[in-house]
């Protein structure tokens, strides 16, 4: 159960990182 939660969190974090990179790149 905890393993699955960690993987899910990792995925969300990764997507958030990509989203932030996209926003920052297109803002400046």
Secondary structure, DSSP 8 states (H G I E B T S, - for coil): -HHHHHHHHHHHHHHHHHHHHHHHHHH-
